[in-house]
Amino acid sequence: MYLNSRFDQSDGTGRDEYGEVRNAGSEDEFVAVKGSYSWVGPDGVKYTVNYVADENGFQPTIEQGPGGAVPSAVVASLLG
């Protein structure tokens, strides 16, 4: 089974997600997801978080457009 979801808004906010059931029918069945979400911050910079969420947990990487560094609060909230 595969799952797919995507949306984009005119303000630069968006999400794209793809998931699949792994180990279907077993005790170890789970959904693995690969995706991204993005937004334009108050500083005018577009931020994108690409991620994989699977048996190894949530694994994000952050990209930014030109014009600024990724705010430390954003990094801290993603990495826990």
mmCIF file of the N, C-alpha and C atoms, coordinates in Angstrom:
data_MODEL
# 
_entry.id   MODEL 
# 
loop_
_atom_site.group_PDB 
_atom_site.id 
_atom_site.type_symbol 
_atom_site.label_atom_id 
_atom_site.label_alt_id 
_atom_site.label_comp_id 
_atom_site.label_asym_id 
_atom_site.label_entity_id 
_atom_site.label_seq_id 
_atom_site.pdbx_PDB_ins_code 
_atom_site.Cartn_x 
_atom_site.Cartn_y 
_atom_site.Cartn_z 
_atom_site.occupancy 
_atom_site.B_iso_or_equiv 
_atom_site.pdbx_formal_charge 
_atom_site.auth_seq_id 
_atom_site.auth_comp_id 
_atom_site.auth_asym_id 
_atom_site.auth_atom_id 
_atom_site.pdbx_PDB_model_num 
ATOM 1   N N  . MET A 1 1  ? 0.840  -1.171 0.000  1.00 0.00 ? 1  MET A N  1 
ATOM 2   C CA . MET A 1 1  ? 0.000  0.000  0.000  1.00 0.00 ? 1  MET A CA 1 
ATOM 3   C C  . MET A 1 1  ? 0.890  1.241  0.000  1.00 0.00 ? 1  MET A C  1 
ATOM 4   N N  . TYR A 1 2  ? 0.546  2.216  -0.834 1.00 0.00 ? 2  TYR A N  1 
ATOM 5   C CA . TYR A 1 2  ? 1.295  3.453  -0.920 1.00 0.00 ? 2  TYR A CA 1 
ATOM 6   C C  . TYR A 1 2  ? 0.381  4.629  -0.594 1.00 0.00 ? 2  TYR A C  1 
ATOM 7   N N  . LEU A 1 3  ? 0.932  5.646  0.024  1.00 0.00 ? 3  LEU A N  1 
ATOM 8   C CA . LEU A 1 3  ? 0.202  6.853  0.380  1.00 0.00 ? 3  LEU A CA 1 
ATOM 9   C C  . LEU A 1 3  ? 0.931  8.040  -0.226 1.00 0.00 ? 3  LEU A C  1 
ATOM 10  N N  . ASN A 1 4  ? 0.197  9.018  -0.755 1.00 0.00 ? 4  ASN A N  1 
ATOM 11  C CA . ASN A 1 4  ? 0.828  10.186 -1.334 1.00 0.00 ? 4  ASN A CA 1 
ATOM 12  C C  . ASN A 1 4  ? -0.035 11.404 -1.044 1.00 0.00 ? 4  ASN A C  1 
ATOM 13  N N  . SER A 1 5  ? 0.593  12.510 -0.646 1.00 0.00 ? 5  SER A N  1 
ATOM 14  C CA . SER A 1 5  ? -0.131 13.731 -0.335 1.00 0.00 ? 5  SER A CA 1 
ATOM 15  C C  . SER A 1 5  ? 0.740  14.920 -0.711 1.00 0.00 ? 5  SER A C  1 
ATOM 16  N N  . ARG A 1 6  ? 0.121  15.960 -1.271 1.00 0.00 ? 6  ARG A N  1 
ATOM 17  C CA . ARG A 1 6  ? 0.873  17.156 -1.649 1.00 0.00 ? 6  ARG A CA 1 
ATOM 18  C C  . ARG A 1 6  ? -0.058 18.358 -1.653 1.00 0.00 ? 6  ARG A C  1 
ATOM 19  N N  . PHE A 1 7  ? 0.481  19.518 -1.202 1.00 0.00 ? 7  PHE A N  1 
ATOM 20  C CA . PHE A 1 7  ? -0.219 20.778 -1.400 1.00 0.00 ? 7  PHE A CA 1 
ATOM 21  C C  . PHE A 1 7  ? 0.804  21.907 -1.450 1.00 0.00 ? 7  PHE A C  1 
ATOM 22  N N  . ASP A 1 8  ? 0.452  22.957 -2.158 1.00 0.00 ? 8  ASP A N  1 
ATOM 23  C CA . ASP A 1 8  ? 1.246  24.181 -2.255 1.00 0.00 ? 8  ASP A CA 1 
ATOM 24  C C  . ASP A 1 8  ? 0.288  25.353 -2.121 1.00 0.00 ? 8  ASP A C  1 
ATOM 25  N N  . GLN A 1 9  ? 0.702  26.363 -1.350 1.00 0.00 ? 9  GLN A N  1 
ATOM 26  C CA . GLN A 1 9  ? -0.119 27.550 -1.188 1.00 0.00 ? 9  GLN A CA 1 
ATOM 27  C C  . GLN A 1 9  ? 0.599  28.749 -1.798 1.00 0.00 ? 9  GLN A C  1 
ATOM 28  N N  . SER A 1 10 ? -0.140 29.779 -2.108 1.00 0.00 ? 10 SER A N  1 
ATOM 29  C CA . SER A 1 10 ? 0.422  30.959 -2.748 1.00 0.00 ? 10 SER A CA 1 
ATOM 30  C C  . SER A 1 10 ? 1.424  31.705 -1.867 1.00 0.00 ? 10 SER A C  1 
ATOM 31  N N  . ASP A 1 11 ? 1.383  31.480 -0.544 1.00 0.00 ? 11 ASP A N  1 
ATOM 32  C CA . ASP A 1 11 ? 2.320  32.171 0.350  1.00 0.00 ? 11 ASP A CA 1 
ATOM 33  C C  . ASP A 1 11 ? 3.656  31.447 0.488  1.00 0.00 ? 11 ASP A C  1 
ATOM 34  N N  . GLY A 1 12 ? 3.876  30.361 -0.267 1.00 0.00 ? 12 GLY A N  1 
ATOM 35  C CA . GLY A 1 12 ? 5.143  29.628 -0.217 1.00 0.00 ? 12 GLY A CA 1 
ATOM 36  C C  . GLY A 1 12 ? 5.119  28.428 0.703  1.00 0.00 ? 12 GLY A C  1 
ATOM 37  N N  . THR A 1 13 ? 4.010  28.232 1.426  1.00 0.00 ? 13 THR A N  1 
ATOM 38  C CA . THR A 1 13 ? 3.874  27.080 2.301  1.00 0.00 ? 13 THR A CA 1 
ATOM 39  C C  . THR A 1 13 ? 3.525  25.853 1.462  1.00 0.00 ? 13 THR A C  1 
ATOM 40  N N  . GLY A 1 14 ? 4.126  24.727 1.785  1.00 0.00 ? 14 GLY A N  1 
ATOM 41  C CA . GLY A 1 14 ? 3.800  23.524 1.043  1.00 0.00 ? 14 GLY A CA 1 
ATOM 42  C C  . GLY A 1 14 ? 4.202  22.266 1.787  1.00 0.00 ? 14 GLY A C  1 
ATOM 43  N N  . ARG A 1 15 ? 3.691  21.151 1.300  1.00 0.00 ? 15 ARG A N  1 
ATOM 44  C CA . ARG A 1 15 ? 4.010  19.850 1.880  1.00 0.00 ? 15 ARG A CA 1 
ATOM 45  C C  . ARG A 1 15 ? 3.919  18.801 0.780  1.00 0.00 ? 15 ARG A C  1 
ATOM 46  N N  . ASP A 1 16 ? 4.829  17.852 0.829  1.00 0.00 ? 16 ASP A N  1 
ATOM 47  C CA . ASP A 1 16 ? 4.835  16.741 -0.113 1.00 0.00 ? 16 ASP A CA 1 
ATOM 48  C C  . ASP A 1 16 ? 5.258  15.508 0.674  1.00 0.00 ? 16 ASP A C  1 
ATOM 49  N N  . GLU A 1 17 ? 4.432  14.467 0.642  1.00 0.00 ? 17 GLU A N  1 
ATOM 50  C CA . GLU A 1 17 ? 4.683  13.284 1.458  1.00 0.00 ? 17 GLU A CA 1 
ATOM 51  C C  . GLU A 1 17 ? 4.378  12.023 0.669  1.00 0.00 ? 17 GLU A C  1 
ATOM 52  N N  . TYR A 1 18 ? 5.217  11.022 0.851  1.00 0.00 ? 18 TYR A N  1 
ATOM 53  C CA . TYR A 1 18 ? 5.029  9.725  0.221  1.00 0.00 ? 18 TYR A CA 1 
ATOM 54  C C  . TYR A 1 18 ? 5.275  8.673  1.294  1.00 0.00 ? 18 TYR A C  1 
ATOM 55  N N  . GLY A 1 19 ? 4.369  7.736  1.440  1.00 0.00 ? 19 GLY A N  1 
ATOM 56  C CA . GLY A 1 19 ? 4.538  6.702  2.449  1.00 0.00 ? 19 GLY A CA 1 
ATOM 57  C C  . GLY A 1 19 ? 4.240  5.328  1.896  1.00 0.00 ? 19 GLY A C  1 
ATOM 58  N N  . GLU A 1 20 ? 4.805  4.338  2.539  1.00 0.00 ? 20 GLU A N  1 
ATOM 59  C CA . GLU A 1 20 ? 4.526  2.962  2.149  1.00 0.00 ? 20 GLU A CA 1 
ATOM 60  C C  . GLU A 1 20 ? 4.513  2.074  3.381  1.00 0.00 ? 20 GLU A C  1 
ATOM 61  N N  . VAL A 1 21 ? 3.669  1.067  3.345  1.00 0.00 ? 21 VAL A N  1 
ATOM 62  C CA . VAL A 1 21 ? 3.606  0.091  4.425  1.00 0.00 ? 21 VAL A CA 1 
ATOM 63  C C  . VAL A 1 21 ? 4.754  -0.895 4.222  1.00 0.00 ? 21 VAL A C  1 
ATOM 64  N N  . ARG A 1 22 ? 5.507  -1.103 5.266  1.00 0.00 ? 22 ARG A N  1 
ATOM 65  C CA . ARG A 1 22 ? 6.597  -2.077 5.216  1.00 0.00 ? 22 ARG A CA 1 
ATOM 66  C C  . ARG A 1 22 ? 6.287  -3.230 6.171  1.00 0.00 ? 22 ARG A C  1 
ATOM 67  N N  . ASN A 1 23 ? 6.730  -4.409 5.804  1.00 0.00 ? 23 ASN A N  1 
ATOM 68  C CA . ASN A 1 23 ? 6.495  -5.627 6.580  1.00 0.00 ? 23 ASN A CA 1 
ATOM 69  C C  . ASN A 1 23 ? 5.000  -5.889 6.755  1.00 0.00 ? 23 ASN A C  1 
ATOM 70  N N  . ALA A 1 24 ? 4.241  -5.650 5.693  1.00 0.00 ? 24 ALA A N  1 
ATOM 71  C CA . ALA A 1 24 ? 2.781  -5.791 5.749  1.00 0.00 ? 24 ALA A CA 1 
ATOM 72  C C  . ALA A 1 24 ? 2.361  -7.165 6.258  1.00 0.00 ? 24 ALA A C  1 
ATOM 73  N N  . GLY A 1 25 ? 1.418  -7.146 7.191  1.00 0.00 ? 25 GLY A N  1 
ATOM 74  C CA . GLY A 1 25 ? 0.863  -8.376 7.724  1.00 0.00 ? 25 GLY A CA 1 
ATOM 75  C C  . GLY A 1 25 ? 1.675  -9.020 8.827  1.00 0.00 ? 25 GLY A C  1 
ATOM 76  N N  . SER A 1 26 ? 2.823  -8.441 9.157  1.00 0.00 ? 26 SER A N  1 
ATOM 77  C CA . SER A 1 26 ? 3.651  -9.024 10.214 1.00 0.00 ? 26 SER A CA 1 
ATOM 78  C C  . SER A 1 26 ? 3.512  -8.215 11.501 1.00 0.00 ? 26 SER A C  1 
ATOM 79  N N  . GLU A 1 27 ? 4.083  -8.707 12.572 1.00 0.00 ? 27 GLU A N  1 
ATOM 80  C CA . GLU A 1 27 ? 4.088  -7.970 13.835 1.00 0.00 ? 27 GLU A CA 1 
ATOM 81  C C  . GLU A 1 27 ? 4.911  -6.701 13.736 1.00 0.00 ? 27 GLU A C  1 
ATOM 82  N N  . ASP A 1 28 ? 5.829  -6.657 12.774 1.00 0.00 ? 28 ASP A N  1 
ATOM 83  C CA . ASP A 1 28 ? 6.712  -5.506 12.597 1.00 0.00 ? 28 ASP A CA 1 
ATOM 84  C C  . ASP A 1 28 ? 6.210  -4.539 11.531 1.00 0.00 ? 28 ASP A C  1 
ATOM 85  N N  . GLU A 1 29 ? 4.922  -4.582 11.193 1.00 0.00 ? 29 GLU A N  1 
ATOM 86  C CA . GLU A 1 29 ? 4.362  -3.705 10.168 1.00 0.00 ? 29 GLU A CA 1 
ATOM 87  C C  . GLU A 1 29 ? 4.457  -2.246 10.608 1.00 0.00 ? 29 GLU A C  1 
ATOM 88  N N  . PHE A 1 30 ? 4.858  -1.369 9.687  1.00 0.00 ? 30 PHE A N  1 
ATOM 89  C CA . PHE A 1 30 ? 4.906  0.060  9.965  1.00 0.00 ? 30 PHE A CA 1 
ATOM 90  C C  . PHE A 1 30 ? 4.819  0.831  8.655  1.00 0.00 ? 30 PHE A C  1 
ATOM 91  N N  . VAL A 1 31 ? 4.555  2.127  8.764  1.00 0.00 ? 31 VAL A N  1 
ATOM 92  C CA . VAL A 1 31 ? 4.514  3.002  7.597  1.00 0.00 ? 31 VAL A CA 1 
ATOM 93  C C  . VAL A 1 31 ? 5.793  3.827  7.593  1.00 0.00 ? 31 VAL A C  1 
ATOM 94  N N  . ALA A 1 32 ? 6.543  3.770  6.503  1.00 0.00 ? 32 ALA A N  1 
ATOM 95  C CA . ALA A 1 32 ? 7.732  4.596  6.312  1.00 0.00 ? 32 ALA A CA 1 
ATOM 96  C C  . ALA A 1 32 ? 7.320  5.776  5.437  1.00 0.00 ? 32 ALA A C  1 
ATOM 97  N N  . VAL A 1 33 ? 7.741  6.979  5.830  1.00 0.00 ? 33 VAL A N  1 
ATOM 98  C CA . VAL A 1 33 ? 7.343  8.191  5.122  1.00 0.00 ? 33 VAL A CA 1 
ATOM 99  C C  . VAL A 1 33 ? 8.575  8.974  4.709  1.00 0.00 ? 33 VAL A C  1 
ATOM 100 N N  . LYS A 1 34 ? 8.545  9.494  3.482  1.00 0.00 ? 34 LYS A N  1 
ATOM 101 C CA . LYS A 1 34 ? 9.584  10.386 2.986  1.00 0.00 ? 34 LYS A CA 1 
ATOM 102 C C  . LYS A 1 34 ? 8.859  11.628 2.488  1.00 0.00 ? 34 LYS A C  1 
ATOM 103 N N  . GLY A 1 35 ? 9.345  12.795 2.858  1.00 0.00 ? 35 GLY A N  1 
ATOM 104 C CA . GLY A 1 35 ? 8.644  13.989 2.426  1.00 0.00 ? 35 GLY A CA 1 
ATOM 105 C C  . GLY A 1 35 ? 9.383  15.265 2.731  1.00 0.00 ? 35 GLY A C  1 
ATOM 106 N N  . SER A 1 36 ? 8.664  16.352 2.573  1.00 0.00 ? 36 SER A N  1 
ATOM 107 C CA . SER A 1 36 ? 9.211  17.671 2.860  1.00 0.00 ? 36 SER A CA 1 
ATOM 108 C C  . SER A 1 36 ? 8.070  18.628 3.168  1.00 0.00 ? 36 SER A C  1 
ATOM 109 N N  . TYR A 1 37 ? 8.401  19.691 3.884  1.00 0.00 ? 37 TYR A N  1 
ATOM 110 C CA . TYR A 1 37 ? 7.468  20.795 4.058  1.00 0.00 ? 37 TYR A CA 1 
ATOM 111 C C  . TYR A 1 37 ? 8.270  22.080 4.041  1.00 0.00 ? 37 TYR A C  1 
ATOM 112 N N  . SER A 1 38 ? 7.634  23.153 3.621  1.00 0.00 ? 38 SER A N  1 
ATOM 113 C CA . SER A 1 38 ? 8.353  24.420 3.480  1.00 0.00 ? 38 SER A CA 1 
ATOM 114 C C  . SER A 1 38 ? 7.455  25.580 3.859  1.00 0.00 ? 38 SER A C  1 
ATOM 115 N N  . TRP A 1 39 ? 8.102  26.698 4.162  1.00 0.00 ? 39 TRP A N  1 
ATOM 116 C CA . TRP A 1 39 ? 7.409  27.932 4.504  1.00 0.00 ? 39 TRP A CA 1 
ATOM 117 C C  . TRP A 1 39 ? 8.357  29.092 4.261  1.00 0.00 ? 39 TRP A C  1 
ATOM 118 N N  . VAL A 1 40 ? 7.811  30.278 4.151  1.00 0.00 ? 40 VAL A N  1 
ATOM 119 C CA . VAL A 1 40 ? 8.603  31.494 4.048  1.00 0.00 ? 40 VAL A CA 1 
ATOM 120 C C  . VAL A 1 40 ? 8.551  32.165 5.405  1.00 0.00 ? 40 VAL A C  1 
ATOM 121 N N  . GLY A 1 41 ? 9.721  32.354 6.011  1.00 0.00 ? 41 GLY A N  1 
ATOM 122 C CA . GLY A 1 41 ? 9.799  32.952 7.332  1.00 0.00 ? 41 GLY A CA 1 
ATOM 123 C C  . GLY A 1 41 ? 9.571  34.453 7.297  1.00 0.00 ? 41 GLY A C  1 
ATOM 124 N N  . PRO A 1 42 ? 9.445  35.079 8.476  1.00 0.00 ? 42 PRO A N  1 
ATOM 125 C CA . PRO A 1 42 ? 9.238  36.527 8.553  1.00 0.00 ? 42 PRO A CA 1 
ATOM 126 C C  . PRO A 1 42 ? 10.427 37.304 7.978  1.00 0.00 ? 42 PRO A C  1 
ATOM 127 N N  . ASP A 1 43 ? 11.568 36.610 7.838  1.00 0.00 ? 43 ASP A N  1 
ATOM 128 C CA . ASP A 1 43 ? 12.756 37.240 7.254  1.00 0.00 ? 43 ASP A CA 1 
ATOM 129 C C  . ASP A 1 43 ? 12.743 37.171 5.726  1.00 0.00 ? 43 ASP A C  1 
ATOM 130 N N  . GLY A 1 44 ? 11.673 36.577 5.124  1.00 0.00 ? 44 GLY A N  1 
ATOM 131 C CA . GLY A 1 44 ? 11.558 36.484 3.684  1.00 0.00 ? 44 GLY A CA 1 
ATOM 132 C C  . GLY A 1 44 ? 12.293 35.308 3.069  1.00 0.00 ? 44 GLY A C  1 
ATOM 133 N N  . VAL A 1 45 ? 12.901 34.468 3.901  1.00 0.00 ? 45 VAL A N  1 
ATOM 134 C CA . VAL A 1 45 ? 13.668 33.320 3.429  1.00 0.00 ? 45 VAL A CA 1 
ATOM 135 C C  . VAL A 1 45 ? 12.764 32.088 3.396  1.00 0.00 ? 45 VAL A C  1 
ATOM 136 N N  . LYS A 1 46 ? 12.859 31.304 2.317  1.00 0.00 ? 46 LYS A N  1 
ATOM 137 C CA . LYS A 1 46 ? 12.098 30.061 2.235  1.00 0.00 ? 46 LYS A CA 1 
ATOM 138 C C  . LYS A 1 46 ? 12.902 28.947 2.903  1.00 0.00 ? 46 LYS A C  1 
ATOM 139 N N  . TYR A 1 47 ? 12.286 28.262 3.839  1.00 0.00 ? 47 TYR A N  1 
ATOM 140 C CA . TYR A 1 47 ? 12.895 27.151 4.561  1.00 0.00 ? 47 TYR A CA 1 
ATOM 141 C C  . TYR A 1 47 ? 12.208 25.865 4.137  1.00 0.00 ? 47 TYR A C  1 
ATOM 142 N N  . THR A 1 48 ? 12.982 24.826 3.937  1.00 0.00 ? 48 THR A N  1 
ATOM 143 C CA . THR A 1 48 ? 12.438 23.525 3.563  1.00 0.00 ? 48 THR A CA 1 
ATOM 144 C C  . THR A 1 48 ? 13.039 22.466 4.467  1.00 0.00 ? 48 THR A C  1 
ATOM 145 N N  . VAL A 1 49 ? 12.196 21.628 5.028  1.00 0.00 ? 49 VAL A N  1 
ATOM 146 C CA . VAL A 1 49 ? 12.636 20.488 5.819  1.00 0.00 ? 49 VAL A CA 1 
ATOM 147 C C  . VAL A 1 49 ? 12.345 19.238 4.994  1.00 0.00 ? 49 VAL A C  1 
ATOM 148 N N  . ASN A 1 50 ? 13.392 18.512 4.638  1.00 0.00 ? 50 ASN A N  1 
ATOM 149 C CA . ASN A 1 50 ? 13.262 17.214 3.970  1.00 0.00 ? 50 ASN A CA 1 
ATOM 150 C C  . ASN A 1 50 ? 13.440 16.162 5.054  1.00 0.00 ? 50 ASN A C  1 
ATOM 151 N N  . TYR A 1 51 ? 12.678 15.099 4.993  1.00 0.00 ? 51 TYR A N  1 
ATOM 152 C CA . TYR A 1 51 ? 12.770 14.110 6.070  1.00 0.00 ? 51 TYR A CA 1 
ATOM 153 C C  . TYR A 1 51 ? 12.442 12.711 5.597  1.00 0.00 ? 51 TYR A C  1 
ATOM 154 N N  . VAL A 1 52 ? 12.911 11.774 6.389  1.00 0.00 ? 52 VAL A N  1 
ATOM 155 C CA . VAL A 1 52 ? 12.527 10.377 6.305  1.00 0.00 ? 52 VAL A CA 1 
ATOM 156 C C  . VAL A 1 52 ? 12.073 10.000 7.706  1.00 0.00 ? 52 VAL A C  1 
ATOM 157 N N  . ALA A 1 53 ? 10.962 9.308  7.813  1.00 0.00 ? 53 ALA A N  1 
ATOM 158 C CA . ALA A 1 53 ? 10.479 8.790  9.092  1.00 0.00 ? 53 ALA A CA 1 
ATOM 159 C C  . ALA A 1 53 ? 10.233 7.306  8.881  1.00 0.00 ? 53 ALA A C  1 
ATOM 160 N N  . ASP A 1 54 ? 11.061 6.493  9.520  1.00 0.00 ? 54 ASP A N  1 
ATOM 161 C CA . ASP A 1 54 ? 10.969 5.045  9.331  1.00 0.00 ? 54 ASP A CA 1 
ATOM 162 C C  . ASP A 1 54 ? 11.374 4.329  10.611 1.00 0.00 ? 54 ASP A C  1 
ATOM 163 N N  . GLU A 1 55 ? 11.821 3.105  10.486 1.00 0.00 ? 55 GLU A N  1 
ATOM 164 C CA . GLU A 1 55 ? 12.209 2.338  11.668 1.00 0.00 ? 55 GLU A CA 1 
ATOM 165 C C  . GLU A 1 55 ? 13.362 2.974  12.437 1.00 0.00 ? 55 GLU A C  1 
ATOM 166 N N  . ASN A 1 56 ? 14.050 3.928  11.823 1.00 0.00 ? 56 ASN A N  1 
ATOM 167 C CA . ASN A 1 56 ? 15.155 4.628  12.482 1.00 0.00 ? 56 ASN A CA 1 
ATOM 168 C C  . ASN A 1 56 ? 14.739 5.972  13.063 1.00 0.00 ? 56 ASN A C  1 
ATOM 169 N N  . GLY A 1 57 ? 13.439 6.267  13.070 1.00 0.00 ? 57 GLY A N  1 
ATOM 170 C CA . GLY A 1 57 ? 12.940 7.517  13.635 1.00 0.00 ? 57 GLY A CA 1 
ATOM 171 C C  . GLY A 1 57 ? 12.809 8.626  12.601 1.00 0.00 ? 57 GLY A C  1 
ATOM 172 N N  . PHE A 1 58 ? 12.588 9.835  13.093 1.00 0.00 ? 58 PHE A N  1 
ATOM 173 C CA . PHE A 1 58 ? 12.431 11.026 12.261 1.00 0.00 ? 58 PHE A CA 1 
ATOM 174 C C  . PHE A 1 58 ? 13.809 11.592 11.970 1.00 0.00 ? 58 PHE A C  1 
ATOM 175 N N  . GLN A 1 59 ? 14.150 11.718 10.670 1.00 0.00 ? 59 GLN A N  1 
ATOM 176 C CA . GLN A 1 59 ? 15.489 12.152 10.261 1.00 0.00 ? 59 GLN A CA 1 
ATOM 177 C C  . GLN A 1 59 ? 15.362 13.364 9.339  1.00 0.00 ? 59 GLN A C  1 
ATOM 178 N N  . PRO A 1 60 ? 15.382 14.581 9.903  1.00 0.00 ? 60 PRO A N  1 
ATOM 179 C CA . PRO A 1 60 ? 15.216 15.779 9.086  1.00 0.00 ? 60 PRO A CA 1 
ATOM 180 C C  . PRO A 1 60 ? 16.539 16.365 8.606  1.00 0.00 ? 60 PRO A C  1 
ATOM 181 N N  . THR A 1 61 ? 16.487 17.039 7.470  1.00 0.00 ? 61 THR A N  1 
ATOM 182 C CA . THR A 1 61 ? 17.563 17.913 7.017  1.00 0.00 ? 61 THR A CA 1 
ATOM 183 C C  . THR A 1 61 ? 16.893 19.226 6.616  1.00 0.00 ? 61 THR A C  1 
ATOM 184 N N  . ILE A 1 62 ? 17.570 20.329 6.866  1.00 0.00 ? 62 ILE A N  1 
ATOM 185 C CA . ILE A 1 62 ? 16.983 21.641 6.637  1.00 0.00 ? 62 ILE A CA 1 
ATOM 186 C C  . ILE A 1 62 ? 17.734 22.352 5.516  1.00 0.00 ? 62 ILE A C  1 
ATOM 187 N N  . GLU A 1 63 ? 16.966 22.911 4.572  1.00 0.00 ? 63 GLU A N  1 
ATOM 188 C CA . GLU A 1 63 ? 17.523 23.731 3.506  1.00 0.00 ? 63 GLU A CA 1 
ATOM 189 C C  . GLU A 1 63 ? 16.954 25.131 3.660  1.00 0.00 ? 63 GLU A C  1 
ATOM 190 N N  . GLN A 1 64 ? 17.699 26.110 3.199  1.00 0.00 ? 64 GLN A N  1 
ATOM 191 C CA . GLN A 1 64 ? 17.186 27.475 3.220  1.00 0.00 ? 64 GLN A CA 1 
ATOM 192 C C  . GLN A 1 64 ? 17.504 28.159 1.913  1.00 0.00 ? 64 GLN A C  1 
ATOM 193 N N  . GLY A 1 65 ? 16.645 29.086 1.566  1.00 0.00 ? 65 GLY A N  1 
ATOM 194 C CA . GLY A 1 65 ? 16.893 29.910 0.400  1.00 0.00 ? 65 GLY A CA 1 
ATOM 195 C C  . GLY A 1 65 ? 17.910 30.977 0.756  1.00 0.00 ? 65 GLY A C  1 
ATOM 196 N N  . PRO A 1 66 ? 18.253 31.825 -0.182 1.00 0.00 ? 66 PRO A N  1 
ATOM 197 C CA . PRO A 1 66 ? 19.225 32.881 0.103  1.00 0.00 ? 66 PRO A CA 1 
ATOM 198 C C  . PRO A 1 66 ? 18.678 33.891 1.103  1.00 0.00 ? 66 PRO A C  1 
ATOM 199 N N  . GLY A 1 67 ? 19.567 34.435 1.911  1.00 0.00 ? 67 GLY A N  1 
ATOM 200 C CA . GLY A 1 67 ? 19.173 35.557 2.763  1.00 0.00 ? 67 GLY A CA 1 
ATOM 201 C C  . GLY A 1 67 ? 19.233 35.340 4.251  1.00 0.00 ? 67 GLY A C  1 
ATOM 202 N N  . GLY A 1 68 ? 19.602 34.173 4.747  1.00 0.00 ? 68 GLY A N  1 
ATOM 203 C CA . GLY A 1 68 ? 19.655 34.042 6.192  1.00 0.00 ? 68 GLY A CA 1 
ATOM 204 C C  . GLY A 1 68 ? 20.002 32.650 6.634  1.00 0.00 ? 68 GLY A C  1 
ATOM 205 N N  . ALA A 1 69 ? 20.327 32.532 7.894  1.00 0.00 ? 69 ALA A N  1 
ATOM 206 C CA . ALA A 1 69 ? 20.644 31.241 8.497  1.00 0.00 ? 69 ALA A CA 1 
ATOM 207 C C  . ALA A 1 69 ? 19.372 30.621 9.060  1.00 0.00 ? 69 ALA A C  1 
ATOM 208 N N  . VAL A 1 70 ? 19.385 29.315 9.208  1.00 0.00 ? 70 VAL A N  1 
ATOM 209 C CA . VAL A 1 70 ? 18.254 28.631 9.828  1.00 0.00 ? 70 VAL A CA 1 
ATOM 210 C C  . VAL A 1 70 ? 18.228 29.021 11.300 1.00 0.00 ? 70 VAL A C  1 
ATOM 211 N N  . PRO A 1 71 ? 17.108 29.567 11.772 1.00 0.00 ? 71 PRO A N  1 
ATOM 212 C CA . PRO A 1 71 ? 17.039 29.976 13.180 1.00 0.00 ? 71 PRO A CA 1 
ATOM 213 C C  . PRO A 1 71 ? 17.297 28.801 14.113 1.00 0.00 ? 71 PRO A C  1 
ATOM 214 N N  . SER A 1 72 ? 18.051 29.049 15.169 1.00 0.00 ? 72 SER A N  1 
ATOM 215 C CA . SER A 1 72 ? 18.409 27.983 16.104 1.00 0.00 ? 72 SER A CA 1 
ATOM 216 C C  . SER A 1 72 ? 17.182 27.358 16.750 1.00 0.00 ? 72 SER A C  1 
ATOM 217 N N  . ALA A 1 73 ? 16.117 28.126 16.946 1.00 0.00 ? 73 ALA A N  1 
ATOM 218 C CA . ALA A 1 73 ? 14.894 27.567 17.538 1.00 0.00 ? 73 ALA A CA 1 
ATOM 219 C C  . ALA A 1 73 ? 14.248 26.549 16.603 1.00 0.00 ? 73 ALA A C  1 
ATOM 220 N N  . VAL A 1 74 ? 14.360 26.766 15.289 1.00 0.00 ? 74 VAL A N  1 
ATOM 221 C CA . VAL A 1 74 ? 13.806 25.813 14.326 1.00 0.00 ? 74 VAL A CA 1 
ATOM 222 C C  . VAL A 1 74 ? 14.593 24.509 14.387 1.00 0.00 ? 74 VAL A C  1 
ATOM 223 N N  . VAL A 1 75 ? 15.912 24.620 14.391 1.00 0.00 ? 75 VAL A N  1 
ATOM 224 C CA . VAL A 1 75 ? 16.764 23.425 14.473 1.00 0.00 ? 75 VAL A CA 1 
ATOM 225 C C  . VAL A 1 75 ? 16.473 22.672 15.762 1.00 0.00 ? 75 VAL A C  1 
ATOM 226 N N  . ALA A 1 76 ? 16.406 23.372 16.888 1.00 0.00 ? 76 ALA A N  1 
ATOM 227 C CA . ALA A 1 76 ? 16.168 22.733 18.182 1.00 0.00 ? 76 ALA A CA 1 
ATOM 228 C C  . ALA A 1 76 ? 14.813 22.033 18.219 1.00 0.00 ? 76 ALA A C  1 
ATOM 229 N N  . SER A 1 77 ? 13.780 22.646 17.638 1.00 0.00 ? 77 SER A N  1 
ATOM 230 C CA . SER A 1 77 ? 12.453 22.033 17.680 1.00 0.00 ? 77 SER A CA 1 
ATOM 231 C C  . SER A 1 77 ? 12.389 20.770 16.828 1.00 0.00 ? 77 SER A C  1 
ATOM 232 N N  . LEU A 1 78 ? 13.172 20.703 15.750 1.00 0.00 ? 78 LEU A N  1 
ATOM 233 C CA . LEU A 1 78 ? 13.172 19.523 14.897 1.00 0.00 ? 78 LEU A CA 1 
ATOM 234 C C  . LEU A 1 78 ? 13.986 18.384 15.484 1.00 0.00 ? 78 LEU A C  1 
ATOM 235 N N  . LEU A 1 79 ? 15.057 18.717 16.150 1.00 0.00 ? 79 LEU A N  1 
ATOM 236 C CA . LEU A 1 79 ? 15.961 17.679 16.651 1.00 0.00 ? 79 LEU A CA 1 
ATOM 237 C C  . LEU A 1 79 ? 15.661 17.282 18.087 1.00 0.00 ? 79 LEU A C  1 
ATOM 238 N N  . GLY A 1 80 ? 14.763 17.994 18.733 1.00 0.00 ? 80 GLY A N  1 
ATOM 239 C CA . GLY A 1 80 ? 14.340 17.621 20.074 1.00 0.00 ? 80 GLY A CA 1 
ATOM 240 C C  . GLY A 1 80 ? 15.311 18.054 21.080 1.00 0.00 ? 80 GLY A C  1 
# 
